[in-house]
Amino acid sequence: MISLLRGMLIVIGLMLSAASHGQLAQNLTIGNAKALALANAVTADPPGIDSIHYNPAGLTRLKGQRVNLKIVAGQFTISSELTRSQALNDILDARIDNDPSKPFIYQENIEEGEAVAETVSVMLPFFGLTELPLLLAPLGGFSISTPDNTMTFADAVYAPMIVGFTREEGSNARYEGNALGFTHLAYFTPSIGVRVTDTLSVGAGIIFGYTGVGMDLDMRLPHLLLGAVEGLSSSCGQDNEALANNIAVNLCEGGIGPFDAIGNLTLEVEQGFNPSINIGFLWEPVEWFTWGAVYQSEAKTQLSGDFEFNFEQKWVDFFQGLNDEGTLVGALSSAGLPIPKGVAVNRGKATLDFTIPAHFSTGISVQLTPRFKTNIDVKWTDTAAWEEFKIEFDSPVDFLPILTFIAPEQVTANSISFPRGYESTWSWAVGFEYQWDDRLALRAGYEDRPSAIPEDKADLLAPFGAAFLVGLGFSYQWDKDSVIDAGMGMLRSSVNIPSESSTNLNSRDPKDIIYTPYSGYDAKTNITAFLFEFSYITVF
């Protein structure tokens, strides 16, 4: 029966990753109704079989053989707004030779305004980056204790973290991703809780996870150098055509500028074996007070998969013209100068070193009255592990070598680094439970979730900052062996990114070439998430 249940849990775990909607950070996709209702303030009040994640020492509270079947559902909306700064408008208003009868030098190809993403992309084993309309999935786990209840074994399938979105086609935010999907799925989690004394329990688990990252990204480089190139190219067909098309260099084929798209990058990398460990402690010196702590180690691995760059025709034509053998630049390119050749497509294999950050939480649970209990948690997440995301390719990508002159620390012929510069954060949560009668308990909670992203690193690729989570729910004792839990949660997050404030989005500093696609734009993001989770716990 346990073997059959294991197979069922693997299947429904994959269903979870196949039906999950975009998530924001850890603990929102576990699917535990009690934890959601208490806003994740459960380290000293671990929630049943999901103690595997929240505090494995809490497994000792489970008696006999139990199974937990759960449903998680949710709706998520991610909106972003882009507005041109006055400095950018001045640049876009410039005309050739300041002559009102002549065309503008630079042409912007995106519109100001709001973009809304209500659909998710997730990375799935065997399916890759997959677009899905909503979150609705069953999942669960089981536990078995020894006859004397001093030791409990448990296993479950859950998703510690899923982040993903799909933007509408042609969205003005597409240069920060048409789609992004990140999945970390715990598919095999053998864990054990041991009662060391009457008041102290310890627990540990080995968490085997699947980690996958997928990205569909339109790219552009609104850089000073491309502005100069477009300024020279704009003279083609004018009185000074000879300057832009002479024996030294041919700038008149195709055409590129700071507001033109370079092309599109699609990337899908994954790793099916990404282990970590959870260690927990639970101390209950008196009936009315409990202290708990849990440490979740980092899960660090190298993801591997496929990439494809599709370059815009204007970009292809421009560099093919630049490589014209009849010019000095073309001759230098033939001699080995790292100038893009103007290929239409680059594809091959890619790798990405990726870390699931370590996490620590400690808290207390206090029975203030016979019917009223409060939980308080303090948490730390090592998000500073996300200093950068470095993608390495198995062969040179056509446009990367020329960028090595501008950003040698971030670009090589075979790699590109996307700086993140995130910070480790402390957060807190508080939960309340009121025992209405012998069967019904009411719950509520609030969690403060500070941003791990500094103001000068904010962007639309990871469009979330400081947030708060409000939870409500209840627990109902259906019969002597069965309990029903339900939880609802609302999460809100908003970020304001003024022009030139972020080196990851809108900087105008020529040094910030990777990656600031909205140089000169003011940006805002807002996220609203609604979650509903339901679980049924019984014996088997």
One Martini backbone bead per residue (centre of mass of N, CA, C, O) as a GRO file, in nm:
protein
  540
    1MET     BB    1   0.057   0.063  -0.020
    2ILE     BB    2   0.301   0.251  -0.003
    3SER     BB    3   0.392   0.214  -0.295
    4LEU     BB    4   0.135   0.324  -0.419
    5LEU     BB    5   0.145   0.602  -0.283
    6ARG     BB    6   0.414   0.690  -0.401
    7GLY     BB    7   0.322   0.690  -0.695
    8MET     BB    8   0.092   0.895  -0.656
    9LEU     BB    9   0.270   1.132  -0.550
   10ILE     BB   10   0.441   1.167  -0.800
   11VAL     BB   11   0.213   1.233  -0.993
   12ILE     BB   12   0.088   1.480  -0.832
   13GLY     BB   13   0.349   1.641  -0.830
   14LEU     BB   14   0.355   1.683  -1.137
   15MET     BB   15   0.082   1.822  -1.145
   16LEU     BB   16   0.164   2.065  -0.989
   17SER     BB   17   0.382   2.164  -1.193
   18ALA     BB   18   0.153   2.163  -1.429
   19ALA     BB   19  -0.059   2.377  -1.247
   20SER     BB   20   0.106   2.609  -1.164
   21HIS     BB   21   0.124   2.921  -1.054
   22GLY     BB   22   0.265   3.202  -0.999
   23GLN     BB   23   0.529   3.264  -0.783
   24LEU     BB   24   0.730   3.436  -0.534
   25ALA     BB   25   0.806   3.224  -0.292
   26GLN     BB   26   0.845   3.074  -0.024
   27ASN     BB   27   0.564   2.876   0.108
   28LEU     BB   28   0.326   2.902  -0.129
   29THR     BB   29   0.344   2.573  -0.245
   30ILE     BB   30   0.289   2.355  -0.025
   31GLY     BB   31  -0.034   2.333   0.070
   32ASN     BB   32  -0.084   2.439   0.370
   33ALA     BB   33  -0.354   2.542   0.548
   34LYS     BB   34  -0.238   2.615   0.824
   35ALA     BB   35   0.003   2.789   0.734
   36LEU     BB   36  -0.161   2.996   0.573
   37ALA     BB   37  -0.350   3.095   0.805
   38LEU     BB   38  -0.069   3.159   0.986
   39ALA     BB   39   0.153   3.284   0.798
   40ASN     BB   40   0.394   3.066   0.869
   41ALA     BB   41   0.356   3.040   1.200
   42VAL     BB   42   0.499   2.700   1.258
   43THR     BB   43   0.768   2.610   1.401
   44ALA     BB   44   0.614   2.554   1.699
   45ASP     BB   45   0.349   2.443   1.503
   46PRO     BB   46   0.347   2.186   1.332
   47PRO     BB   47   0.188   2.065   1.015
   48GLY     BB   48   0.219   1.767   1.027
   49ILE     BB   49   0.348   1.629   0.746
   50ASP     BB   50   0.468   1.925   0.675
   51SER     BB   51   0.708   1.911   0.877
   52ILE     BB   52   0.926   1.837   0.681
   53HIS     BB   53   0.955   2.150   0.620
   54TYR     BB   54   0.898   2.329   0.889
   55ASN     BB   55   0.947   2.074   1.117
   56PRO     BB   56   1.050   1.751   1.173
   57ALA     BB   57   0.997   1.730   1.484
   58GLY     BB   58   0.672   1.734   1.450
   59LEU     BB   59   0.626   1.425   1.381
   60THR     BB   60   0.583   1.325   1.685
   61ARG     BB   61   0.264   1.411   1.682
   62LEU     BB   62   0.225   1.158   1.523
   63LYS     BB   63  -0.010   0.887   1.505
   64GLY     BB   64   0.053   0.624   1.346
   65GLN     BB   65  -0.135   0.617   1.042
   66ARG     BB   66  -0.098   0.873   0.787
   67VAL     BB   67  -0.292   1.086   0.564
   68ASN     BB   68  -0.244   1.355   0.311
   69LEU     BB   69  -0.488   1.544   0.136
   70LYS     BB   70  -0.458   1.799  -0.128
   71ILE     BB   71  -0.551   2.143  -0.215
   72VAL     BB   72  -0.444   2.384  -0.465
   73ALA     BB   73  -0.522   2.736  -0.515
   74GLY     BB   74  -0.495   3.017  -0.766
   75GLN     BB   75  -0.439   3.380  -0.811
   76PHE     BB   76  -0.239   3.585  -1.046
   77THR     BB   77  -0.103   3.928  -1.057
   78ILE     BB   78   0.111   4.100  -1.299
   79SER     BB   79   0.221   4.437  -1.298
   80SER     BB   80   0.338   4.690  -1.536
   81GLU     BB   81   0.504   5.021  -1.562
   82LEU     BB   82   0.590   5.250  -1.833
   83THR     BB   83   0.793   5.560  -1.827
   84ARG     BB   84   0.915   5.833  -1.965
   85SER     BB   85   1.155   6.036  -1.931
   86GLN     BB   86   1.270   6.343  -2.000
   87ALA     BB   87   1.549   6.256  -2.099
   88LEU     BB   88   1.439   6.057  -2.311
   89ASN     BB   89   1.261   6.254  -2.471
   90ASP     BB   90   1.495   6.432  -2.567
   91ILE     BB   91   1.628   6.212  -2.738
   92LEU     BB   92   1.371   6.144  -2.919
   93ASP     BB   93   1.355   6.460  -3.027
   94ALA     BB   94   1.590   6.426  -3.198
   95ARG     BB   95   1.748   6.559  -3.490
   96ILE     BB   96   1.887   6.595  -3.774
   97ASP     BB   97   2.070   6.873  -3.737
   98ASN     BB   98   1.817   7.011  -3.601
   99ASP     BB   99   1.604   6.945  -3.832
  100PRO     BB  100   1.261   6.951  -3.868
  101SER     BB  101   1.266   6.810  -4.167
  102LYS     BB  102   1.395   6.580  -4.024
  103PRO     BB  103   1.442   6.296  -3.887
  104PHE     BB  104   1.464   6.105  -3.640
  105ILE     BB  105   1.716   5.934  -3.497
  106TYR     BB  106   1.524   5.794  -3.286
  107GLN     BB  107   1.337   5.479  -3.245
  108GLU     BB  108   1.077   5.373  -3.062
  109ASN     BB  109   0.923   5.026  -2.997
  110ILE     BB  110   0.764   5.124  -2.740
  111GLU     BB  111   0.509   5.157  -2.513
  112GLU     BB  112   0.348   5.310  -2.293
  113GLY     BB  113   0.248   5.151  -1.988
  114GLU     BB  114   0.058   4.869  -1.920
  115ALA     BB  115   0.135   4.535  -1.795
  116VAL     BB  116  -0.028   4.207  -1.791
  117ALA     BB  117   0.004   3.906  -1.584
  118GLU     BB  118  -0.213   3.590  -1.566
  119THR     BB  119   0.009   3.393  -1.659
  120VAL     BB  120   0.198   3.092  -1.660
  121SER     BB  121   0.535   2.975  -1.621
  122VAL     BB  122   0.683   2.645  -1.627
  123MET     BB  123   0.900   2.399  -1.528
  124LEU     BB  124   0.913   2.073  -1.686
  125PRO     BB  125   0.945   1.761  -1.695
  126PHE     BB  126   0.980   1.690  -2.048
  127PHE     BB  127   0.839   1.993  -2.130
  128GLY     BB  128   0.935   2.246  -2.009
  129LEU     BB  129   0.832   2.541  -2.103
  130THR     BB  130   0.506   2.617  -1.958
  131GLU     BB  131   0.184   2.717  -2.025
  132LEU     BB  132  -0.058   2.836  -1.775
  133PRO     BB  133  -0.369   2.944  -1.636
  134LEU     BB  134  -0.357   2.777  -1.346
  135LEU     BB  135  -0.415   2.688  -1.006
  136LEU     BB  136  -0.460   2.320  -0.974
  137ALA     BB  137  -0.381   2.084  -0.709
  138PRO     BB  138  -0.280   1.777  -0.604
  139LEU     BB  139  -0.154   1.651  -0.282
  140GLY     BB  140   0.093   1.484  -0.048
  141GLY     BB  141   0.108   1.237   0.237
  142PHE     BB  142   0.291   1.034   0.486
  143SER     BB  143   0.272   0.839   0.805
  144ILE     BB  144   0.485   0.651   1.052
  145SER     BB  145   0.465   0.501   1.367
  146THR     BB  146   0.554   0.377   1.645
  147PRO     BB  147   0.403   0.217   1.904
  148ASP     BB  148   0.549   0.436   2.117
  149ASN     BB  149   0.584   0.724   1.967
  150THR     BB  150   0.915   0.797   1.924
  151MET     BB  151   0.874   0.743   1.605
  152THR     BB  152   0.868   0.913   1.273
  153PHE     BB  153   0.766   0.854   0.942
  154ALA     BB  154   0.803   1.050   0.629
  155ASP     BB  155   0.624   1.154   0.321
  156ALA     BB  156   0.644   1.389   0.032
  157VAL     BB  157   0.487   1.621  -0.199
  158TYR     BB  158   0.642   1.936  -0.305
  159ALA     BB  159   0.672   2.305  -0.353
  160PRO     BB  160   0.891   2.534  -0.233
  161MET     BB  161   0.932   2.672  -0.538
  162ILE     BB  162   0.753   2.907  -0.757
  163VAL     BB  163   0.832   3.089  -1.060
  164GLY     BB  164   0.602   3.273  -1.285
  165PHE     BB  165   0.548   3.399  -1.632
  166THR     BB  166   0.317   3.551  -1.881
  167ARG     BB  167   0.320   3.754  -2.146
  168GLU     BB  168   0.203   3.937  -2.371
  169GLU     BB  169   0.210   3.988  -2.685
  170GLY     BB  170   0.409   4.273  -2.716
  171SER     BB  171   0.504   4.364  -2.463
  172ASN     BB  172   0.669   4.629  -2.301
  173ALA     BB  173   0.820   4.392  -2.106
  174ARG     BB  174   0.988   4.183  -2.295
  175TYR     BB  175   1.294   4.273  -2.208
  176GLU     BB  176   1.202   4.104  -1.923
  177GLY     BB  177   1.019   3.891  -2.048
  178ASN     BB  178   0.786   3.677  -2.180
  179ALA     BB  179   0.914   3.431  -2.008
  180LEU     BB  180   0.915   3.267  -1.675
  181GLY     BB  181   1.061   2.964  -1.520
  182PHE     BB  182   1.048   2.826  -1.178
  183THR     BB  183   1.142   2.500  -1.038
  184HIS     BB  184   1.095   2.343  -0.705
  185LEU     BB  185   1.075   1.988  -0.654
  186ALA     BB  186   0.967   1.770  -0.402
  187TYR     BB  187   0.963   1.406  -0.457
  188PHE     BB  188   1.170   1.308  -0.212
  189THR     BB  189   1.116   1.300   0.171
  190PRO     BB  190   1.278   1.148   0.388
  191SER     BB  191   1.160   1.143   0.732
  192ILE     BB  192   1.242   1.212   1.089
  193GLY     BB  193   1.106   1.169   1.422
  194VAL     BB  194   1.239   1.224   1.764
  195ARG     BB  195   1.189   1.134   2.099
  196VAL     BB  196   1.413   1.203   2.347
  197THR     BB  197   1.202   1.334   2.536
  198ASP     BB  198   0.924   1.462   2.685
  199THR     BB  199   1.030   1.770   2.561
  200LEU     BB  200   1.222   1.650   2.322
  201SER     BB  201   1.262   1.706   1.966
  202VAL     BB  202   1.380   1.556   1.661
  203GLY     BB  203   1.469   1.630   1.308
  204ALA     BB  204   1.495   1.478   0.969
  205GLY     BB  205   1.579   1.539   0.612
  206ILE     BB  206   1.576   1.426   0.274
  207ILE     BB  207   1.583   1.635  -0.019
  208PHE     BB  208   1.452   1.560  -0.334
  209GLY     BB  209   1.512   1.757  -0.630
  210TYR     BB  210   1.371   1.960  -0.877
  211THR     BB  211   1.537   2.182  -1.119
  212GLY     BB  212   1.406   2.466  -1.315
  213VAL     BB  213   1.486   2.679  -1.607
  214GLY     BB  214   1.299   2.926  -1.795
  215MET     BB  215   1.341   3.133  -2.105
  216ASP     BB  216   1.186   3.429  -2.270
  217LEU     BB  217   1.398   3.672  -2.444
  218ASP     BB  218   1.408   3.989  -2.525
  219MET     BB  219   1.670   4.193  -2.681
  220ARG     BB  220   1.849   4.493  -2.570
  221LEU     BB  221   2.086   4.797  -2.620
  222PRO     BB  222   2.071   5.111  -2.463
  223HIS     BB  223   2.353   5.236  -2.587
  224LEU     BB  224   2.584   5.468  -2.669
  225LEU     BB  225   2.714   5.312  -2.909
  226LEU     BB  226   2.446   5.260  -3.066
  227GLY     BB  227   2.382   5.557  -3.094
  228ALA     BB  228   2.626   5.625  -3.273
  229VAL     BB  229   2.566   5.427  -3.499
  230GLU     BB  230   2.286   5.544  -3.574
  231GLY     BB  231   2.387   5.827  -3.638
  232LEU     BB  232   2.559   5.734  -3.883
  233SER     BB  233   2.343   5.565  -4.038
  234SER     BB  234   2.143   5.810  -4.088
  235SER     BB  235   2.331   5.926  -4.332
  236CYS     BB  236   2.219   5.742  -4.519
  237GLY     BB  237   2.123   5.914  -4.813
  238GLN     BB  238   2.275   6.158  -4.756
  239ASP     BB  239   2.518   6.393  -4.797
  240ASN     BB  240   2.709   6.200  -4.586
  241GLU     BB  241   2.742   5.900  -4.695
  242ALA     BB  242   3.054   5.857  -4.710
  243LEU     BB  243   3.103   5.835  -4.403
  244ALA     BB  244   2.917   5.556  -4.375
  245ASN     BB  245   3.042   5.453  -4.680
  246ASN     BB  246   3.355   5.328  -4.678
  247ILE     BB  247   3.668   5.192  -4.666
  248ALA     BB  248   3.654   5.142  -4.349
  249VAL     BB  249   3.321   5.139  -4.324
  250ASN     BB  250   3.003   4.958  -4.309
  251LEU     BB  251   2.677   5.116  -4.202
  252CYS     BB  252   2.430   5.056  -4.439
  253GLU     BB  253   2.350   4.782  -4.337
  254GLY     BB  254   2.067   4.786  -4.223
  255GLY     BB  255   2.025   4.839  -3.867
  256ILE     BB  256   2.115   4.995  -3.553
  257GLY     BB  257   1.996   5.056  -3.213
  258PRO     BB  258   1.908   5.126  -2.884
  259PHE     BB  259   1.582   5.039  -2.972
  260ASP     BB  260   1.662   4.771  -3.084
  261ALA     BB  261   1.638   4.452  -3.153
  262ILE     BB  262   1.840   4.172  -3.144
  263GLY     BB  263   1.657   3.936  -3.006
  264ASN     BB  264   1.611   3.586  -2.907
  265LEU     BB  265   1.598   3.407  -2.593
  266THR     BB  266   1.616   3.058  -2.528
  267LEU     BB  267   1.582   2.872  -2.210
  268GLU     BB  268   1.658   2.524  -2.092
  269VAL     BB  269   1.714   2.419  -1.756
  270GLU     BB  270   1.817   2.118  -1.563
  271GLN     BB  271   1.767   1.912  -1.248
  272GLY     BB  272   1.681   1.593  -1.097
  273PHE     BB  273   1.935   1.625  -0.877
  274ASN     BB  274   1.865   1.814  -0.565
  275PRO     BB  275   1.991   1.808  -0.266
  276SER     BB  276   1.883   1.824   0.084
  277ILE     BB  277   1.838   1.954   0.425
  278ASN     BB  278   1.647   1.893   0.728
  279ILE     BB  279   1.643   2.059   1.058
  280GLY     BB  280   1.486   1.992   1.385
  281PHE     BB  281   1.324   2.157   1.677
  282LEU     BB  282   1.141   2.057   1.991
  283TRP     BB  283   1.022   2.244   2.279
  284GLU     BB  284   0.819   2.124   2.584
  285PRO     BB  285   0.824   2.221   2.908
  286VAL     BB  286   0.521   2.313   2.875
  287GLU     BB  287   0.192   2.322   2.786
  288TRP     BB  288   0.202   2.655   2.699
  289PHE     BB  289   0.504   2.597   2.571
  290THR     BB  290   0.688   2.648   2.252
  291TRP     BB  291   0.991   2.554   2.080
  292GLY     BB  292   1.136   2.630   1.750
  293ALA     BB  293   1.352   2.483   1.484
  294VAL     BB  294   1.494   2.544   1.145
  295TYR     BB  295   1.703   2.389   0.886
  296GLN     BB  296   1.767   2.477   0.541
  297SER     BB  297   1.950   2.385   0.306
  298GLU     BB  298   2.116   2.420   0.041
  299ALA     BB  299   2.063   2.390  -0.325
  300LYS     BB  300   2.330   2.287  -0.532
  301THR     BB  301   2.361   2.330  -0.893
  302GLN     BB  302   2.372   2.212  -1.236
  303LEU     BB  303   2.226   2.328  -1.508
  304SER     BB  304   2.091   2.170  -1.810
  305GLY     BB  305   2.067   2.241  -2.179
  306ASP     BB  306   1.902   2.471  -2.393
  307PHE     BB  307   1.967   2.702  -2.669
  308GLU     BB  308   1.837   3.014  -2.842
  309PHE     BB  309   1.933   3.240  -3.100
  310ASN     BB  310   1.738   3.505  -3.251
  311PHE     BB  311   1.803   3.727  -3.500
  312GLU     BB  312   1.765   4.014  -3.630
  313GLN     BB  313   1.784   4.124  -3.950
  314LYS     BB  314   1.922   4.396  -3.897
  315TRP     BB  315   2.156   4.270  -3.742
  316VAL     BB  316   2.259   4.083  -3.964
  317ASP     BB  317   2.306   4.296  -4.189
  318PHE     BB  318   2.500   4.480  -4.042
  319PHE     BB  319   2.734   4.263  -3.989
  320GLN     BB  320   2.771   4.181  -4.277
  321GLY     BB  321   2.859   4.468  -4.366
  322LEU     BB  322   3.096   4.496  -4.162
  323ASN     BB  323   3.235   4.229  -4.316
  324ASP     BB  324   3.334   4.372  -4.552
  325GLU     BB  325   3.616   4.316  -4.748
  326GLY     BB  326   3.632   4.630  -4.859
  327THR     BB  327   3.712   4.684  -4.563
  328LEU     BB  328   3.891   4.732  -4.282
  329VAL     BB  329   3.702   4.584  -4.084
  330GLY     BB  330   3.671   4.327  -4.254
  331ALA     BB  331   3.973   4.253  -4.246
  332LEU     BB  332   3.996   4.234  -3.935
  333SER     BB  333   3.785   4.011  -3.904
  334SER     BB  334   3.941   3.800  -4.076
  335ALA     BB  335   4.195   3.829  -3.865
  336GLY     BB  336   4.012   3.816  -3.563
  337LEU     BB  337   3.817   4.020  -3.498
  338PRO     BB  338   3.551   4.051  -3.258
  339ILE     BB  339   3.303   4.026  -3.488
  340PRO     BB  340   3.010   3.992  -3.581
  341LYS     BB  341   2.879   3.795  -3.860
  342GLY     BB  342   2.558   3.758  -3.899
  343VAL     BB  343   2.386   3.548  -3.775
  344ALA     BB  344   2.062   3.412  -3.727
  345VAL     BB  345   2.159   3.147  -3.555
  346ASN     BB  346   2.193   3.021  -3.216
  347ARG     BB  347   2.276   2.686  -3.103
  348GLY     BB  348   2.261   2.470  -2.795
  349LYS     BB  349   2.435   2.435  -2.507
  350ALA     BB  350   2.363   2.480  -2.146
  351THR     BB  351   2.458   2.644  -1.833
  352LEU     BB  352   2.353   2.669  -1.470
  353ASP     BB  353   2.429   2.801  -1.175
  354PHE     BB  354   2.229   2.690  -0.889
  355THR     BB  355   2.053   2.827  -0.590
  356ILE     BB  356   1.899   2.725  -0.304
  357PRO     BB  357   1.842   2.884  -0.037
  358ALA     BB  358   1.897   2.914   0.273
  359HIS     BB  359   1.706   2.832   0.586
  360PHE     BB  360   1.577   3.005   0.885
  361SER     BB  361   1.378   2.908   1.183
  362THR     BB  362   1.209   3.068   1.463
  363GLY     BB  363   0.983   2.984   1.749
  364ILE     BB  364   0.666   3.041   1.915
  365SER     BB  365   0.416   2.884   2.139
  366VAL     BB  366   0.122   3.031   2.303
  367GLN     BB  367  -0.102   2.957   2.569
  368LEU     BB  368  -0.291   3.205   2.693
  369THR     BB  369  -0.545   3.024   2.682
  370PRO     BB  370  -0.751   2.757   2.654
  371ARG     BB  371  -0.839   2.895   2.347
  372PHE     BB  372  -0.571   3.080   2.310
  373LYS     BB  373  -0.328   3.116   2.040
  374THR     BB  374   0.025   3.201   1.973
  375ASN     BB  375   0.247   3.277   1.697
  376ILE     BB  376   0.612   3.324   1.655
  377ASP     BB  377   0.830   3.432   1.386
  378VAL     BB  378   1.176   3.398   1.275
  379LYS     BB  379   1.357   3.477   0.964
  380TRP     BB  380   1.607   3.333   0.728
  381THR     BB  381   1.746   3.425   0.400
  382ASP     BB  382   2.006   3.337   0.154
  383THR     BB  383   1.983   3.548  -0.110
  384ALA     BB  384   2.292   3.615  -0.167
  385ALA     BB  385   2.336   3.369  -0.362
  386TRP     BB  386   2.206   3.581  -0.579
  387GLU     BB  387   2.437   3.750  -0.747
  388GLU     BB  388   2.425   3.558  -1.010
  389PHE     BB  389   2.352   3.469  -1.357
  390LYS     BB  390   2.531   3.213  -1.530
  391ILE     BB  391   2.569   3.160  -1.874
  392GLU     BB  392   2.679   2.870  -2.051
  393PHE     BB  393   2.822   2.792  -2.362
  394ASP     BB  394   2.937   2.552  -2.604
  395SER     BB  395   2.940   2.815  -2.788
  396PRO     BB  396   2.974   3.082  -2.960
  397VAL     BB  397   2.818   3.391  -2.955
  398ASP     BB  398   2.798   3.627  -3.188
  399PHE     BB  399   2.764   3.903  -2.989
  400LEU     BB  400   2.965   3.866  -2.740
  401PRO     BB  401   3.262   3.948  -2.810
  402ILE     BB  402   3.208   4.265  -2.831
  403LEU     BB  403   3.129   4.289  -2.515
  404THR     BB  404   3.412   4.238  -2.382
  405PHE     BB  405   3.507   4.540  -2.402
  406ILE     BB  406   3.278   4.656  -2.201
  407ALA     BB  407   3.213   4.360  -2.021
  408PRO     BB  408   3.441   4.145  -1.902
  409GLU     BB  409   3.296   4.047  -1.625
  410GLN     BB  410   3.016   3.942  -1.792
  411VAL     BB  411   3.173   3.868  -2.072
  412THR     BB  412   3.201   3.613  -2.312
  413ALA     BB  413   3.201   3.410  -2.584
  414ASN     BB  414   3.045   3.175  -2.371
  415SER     BB  415   2.916   3.412  -2.179
  416ILE     BB  416   2.658   3.534  -1.937
  417SER     BB  417   2.583   3.786  -1.691
  418PHE     BB  418   2.323   3.834  -1.446
  419PRO     BB  419   2.284   4.061  -1.231
  420ARG     BB  420   2.157   4.084  -0.886
  421GLY     BB  421   2.238   4.155  -0.577
  422TYR     BB  422   2.129   4.011  -0.341
  423GLU     BB  423   1.978   3.976  -0.011
  424SER     BB  424   1.972   3.893   0.299
  425THR     BB  425   1.687   3.802   0.515
  426TRP     BB  426   1.455   3.922   0.750
  427SER     BB  427   1.161   3.789   0.918
  428TRP     BB  428   0.801   3.787   1.003
  429ALA     BB  429   0.546   3.612   1.210
  430VAL     BB  430   0.184   3.588   1.290
  431GLY     BB  431  -0.037   3.375   1.488
  432PHE     BB  432  -0.391   3.266   1.531
  433GLU     BB  433  -0.584   3.062   1.775
  434TYR     BB  434  -0.933   2.956   1.807
  435GLN     BB  435  -1.124   2.755   2.025
  436TRP     BB  436  -1.451   2.724   1.986
  437ASP     BB  437  -1.446   2.406   2.015
  438ASP     BB  438  -1.390   2.068   2.005
  439ARG     BB  439  -1.375   2.103   1.667
  440LEU     BB  440  -1.332   2.419   1.629
  441ALA     BB  441  -1.083   2.623   1.452
  442LEU     BB  442  -0.949   2.949   1.438
  443ARG     BB  443  -0.760   3.145   1.187
  444ALA     BB  444  -0.471   3.379   1.185
  445GLY     BB  445  -0.240   3.595   0.979
  446TYR     BB  446   0.097   3.757   0.958
  447GLU     BB  447   0.338   3.847   0.695
  448ASP     BB  448   0.662   3.970   0.667
  449ARG     BB  449   0.826   4.048   0.333
  450PRO     BB  450   1.108   4.138   0.262
  451SER     BB  451   1.327   4.249   0.043
  452ALA     BB  452   1.608   4.106  -0.147
  453ILE     BB  453   1.597   4.366  -0.331
  454PRO     BB  454   1.759   4.617  -0.413
  455GLU     BB  455   1.694   4.920  -0.550
  456ASP     BB  456   1.953   4.890  -0.761
  457LYS     BB  457   1.812   4.579  -0.861
  458ALA     BB  458   1.557   4.633  -0.981
  459ASP     BB  459   1.293   4.462  -1.175
  460LEU     BB  460   1.097   4.258  -1.421
  461LEU     BB  461   1.208   3.965  -1.389
  462ALA     BB  462   1.176   4.023  -1.062
  463PRO     BB  463   0.854   4.150  -0.977
  464PHE     BB  464   0.952   4.172  -0.655
  465GLY     BB  465   0.910   4.278  -0.320
  466ALA     BB  466   0.777   4.394  -0.079
  467ALA     BB  467   0.564   4.200   0.145
  468PHE     BB  468   0.233   4.062   0.226
  469LEU     BB  469   0.061   3.820   0.443
  470VAL     BB  470  -0.279   3.704   0.461
  471GLY     BB  471  -0.455   3.486   0.691
  472LEU     BB  472  -0.719   3.229   0.674
  473GLY     BB  473  -0.900   2.983   0.891
  474PHE     BB  474  -0.960   2.623   0.954
  475SER     BB  475  -1.051   2.355   1.192
  476TYR     BB  476  -1.197   2.014   1.159
  477GLN     BB  477  -1.335   1.756   1.349
  478TRP     BB  478  -1.489   1.501   1.198
  479ASP     BB  479  -1.338   1.278   1.365
  480LYS     BB  480  -1.124   1.088   1.554
  481ASP     BB  481  -0.936   1.051   1.263
  482SER     BB  482  -1.038   1.336   1.132
  483VAL     BB  483  -0.919   1.630   0.939
  484ILE     BB  484  -1.009   1.967   0.849
  485ASP     BB  485  -0.841   2.201   0.633
  486ALA     BB  486  -0.846   2.567   0.587
  487GLY     BB  487  -0.706   2.818   0.350
  488MET     BB  488  -0.641   3.175   0.319
  489GLY     BB  489  -0.468   3.408   0.086
  490MET     BB  490  -0.298   3.734   0.075
  491LEU     BB  491  -0.077   3.893  -0.163
  492ARG     BB  492   0.140   4.189  -0.154
  493SER     BB  493   0.319   4.387  -0.413
  494SER     BB  494   0.551   4.674  -0.450
  495VAL     BB  495   0.732   4.875  -0.706
  496ASN     BB  496   0.962   5.153  -0.737
  497ILE     BB  497   1.149   5.263  -1.050
  498PRO     BB  498   1.335   5.498  -1.112
  499SER     BB  499   1.514   5.658  -1.312
  500GLU     BB  500   1.846   5.545  -1.280
  501SER     BB  501   1.824   5.328  -1.014
  502SER     BB  502   1.890   5.059  -1.197
  503THR     BB  503   2.126   4.813  -1.307
  504ASN     BB  504   1.873   4.604  -1.405
  505LEU     BB  505   1.704   4.836  -1.603
  506ASN     BB  506   1.757   5.201  -1.609
  507SER     BB  507   2.035   5.268  -1.672
  508ARG     BB  508   2.279   5.531  -1.813
  509ASP     BB  509   2.531   5.382  -1.764
  510PRO     BB  510   2.779   5.257  -1.969
  511LYS     BB  511   2.862   5.017  -1.771
  512ASP     BB  512   2.548   4.914  -1.786
  513ILE     BB  513   2.498   4.659  -2.012
  514ILE     BB  514   2.433   4.419  -1.794
  515TYR     BB  515   2.091   4.476  -1.771
  516THR     BB  516   1.934   4.779  -1.945
  517PRO     BB  517   1.650   4.803  -2.142
  518TYR     BB  518   1.521   5.079  -1.967
  519SER     BB  519   1.663   5.330  -2.035
  520GLY     BB  520   1.491   5.609  -1.896
  521TYR     BB  521   1.280   5.460  -1.714
  522ASP     BB  522   0.989   5.434  -1.548
  523ALA     BB  523   0.891   5.197  -1.285
  524LYS     BB  524   0.625   4.954  -1.210
  525THR     BB  525   0.506   4.712  -0.959
  526ASN     BB  526   0.239   4.455  -0.923
  527ILE     BB  527   0.118   4.217  -0.674
  528THR     BB  528  -0.146   3.963  -0.676
  529ALA     BB  529  -0.249   3.707  -0.438
  530PHE     BB  530  -0.460   3.409  -0.436
  531LEU     BB  531  -0.528   3.158  -0.183
  532PHE     BB  532  -0.620   2.799  -0.171
  533GLU     BB  533  -0.643   2.550   0.102
  534PHE     BB  534  -0.691   2.186   0.126
  535SER     BB  535  -0.734   1.931   0.390
  536TYR     BB  536  -0.702   1.566   0.454
  537ILE     BB  537  -0.683   1.389   0.764
  538THR     BB  538  -0.593   1.041   0.812
  539VAL     BB  539  -0.618   0.710   0.837
  540PHE     BB  540  -0.456   0.368   0.725
   0.00000   0.00000   0.00000
